[in-house]
Amino acid sequence: MPFHVRDAEADAMLRQYAEDNHVGITEAIKLAVRRAREADDKVRAEKLARMDAILAEFDAVPRTGLTADKAFFDMINGD
């Protein structure tokens, strides 16, 4: 399946990337996309790890067993 780069700057960047990595254009595309996806996956994993840490901290707070005063919350919310 043909792939045409119509942007001159993108074409130049791709050709330079291919030359720098000593690969053809197709391999350069695959390599660049693979690296970009790996970087995205790493960022996503780091965010999830931070979120898990926050959730673990939240879950560690003991429950009081008390119930909320519905009438009070209705009053302050104007309901």
MODELLER restraints for C-alpha pairs under 7 A, 6 or more apart:
rsr = mdl.restraints
at = mdl.atoms
rsr.add(forms.Gaussian(group=physical.xy_distance, feature=features.Distance(at['CA:5:A'], at['CA:11:A']), mean=5.90, stdev=0.5))
rsr.add(forms.Gaussian(group=physical.xy_distance, feature=features.Distance(at['CA:15:A'], at['CA:25:A']), mean=6.64, stdev=0.5))
rsr.add(forms.Gaussian(group=physical.xy_distance, feature=features.Distance(at['CA:17:A'], at['CA:28:A']), mean=6.64, stdev=0.5))
rsr.add(forms.Gaussian(group=physical.xy_distance, feature=features.Distance(at['CA:18:A'], at['CA:24:A']), mean=5.79, stdev=0.5))
rsr.add(forms.Gaussian(group=physical.xy_distance, feature=features.Distance(at['CA:18:A'], at['CA:25:A']), mean=5.79, stdev=0.5))
rsr.add(forms.Gaussian(group=physical.xy_distance, feature=features.Distance(at['CA:18:A'], at['CA:28:A']), mean=4.96, stdev=0.5))
